[in-house]
């Protein structure tokens, strides 16, 4: 039977991927570092069958656009020398309509499910490369725990590796979902604009040293230096977005209110730090021992519509129960 199911967790980047050296192959201008999120995952079943006339894809029970997925499946078909269509059924356990990125967990799960269903046995490195071709940040959802995407300069040299397993550091990444009034600018578009931004060059020049610094504070599990680098990195990536032409502002007033609250809690002695992806929602980094207190503080904010508490998680794995 040419059918397989995989589960992948979404990831949040401490050092962000923003700008590509190669659009088609999704090779980034800089390396990035992330952690997989335990409570945000995608489960995907893929079946290749000669009885199908076309590829189909449904997400949480709703038929979705197949274009980007079909292009991706063509790569899998080429690798496995098959020429038949596939049915894909996916479920996210977290709100995508609310604007939480799902392309990372989505393409990571699809990579393992589709390659397995097609009879391929890819190594972890090969799987990260395949996932990257679907969506850049998806490569970081393949290995376990804390992950580095090495930027490389070709299809084979741009891949992700695990730095530490999920059990390495007792932290929580708390997702604070705020209301997203207007539709967000897709990260793909934001990344294209970044390349023309004159400030990007300065960011890229400082990147290797920033990556070294954050890796050294991860090694020491120093929440203070780690959090400070993570926070200033977020502001820098968003500064690039804001100074693009036309400007891209992913934050809204709720985002800013949360940032100010984080700084206020820090002034009172609680080690809590934020990071923000291409949207208005905020992720908080806390040590597990402070998680409940911090959650309580943010629960009281009107701006916070939903909270997801994440521990570091394993990467992408085959899953026994098929979705159809
Ligand atoms: O993989 P993409 O194209 O959705 O880009 C992800 C971009 C950020 O989430 C903002 C940063 C990152 O490294 O995940």
Boltz pocket constraint, residues with backbone or C-beta under 6 A from the ligand:
constraints:
  - pocket:
      binder: B
      contacts: [[A, 11], [A, 12], [A, 13], [A, 15], [A, 16], [A, 17], [A, 18], [A, 32], [A, 101], [A, 103], [A, 135], [A, 136], [A, 137], [A, 138], [A, 187], [A, 188], [A, 191], [A, 276], [A, 277], [A, 278]]
      max_distance: 6.0
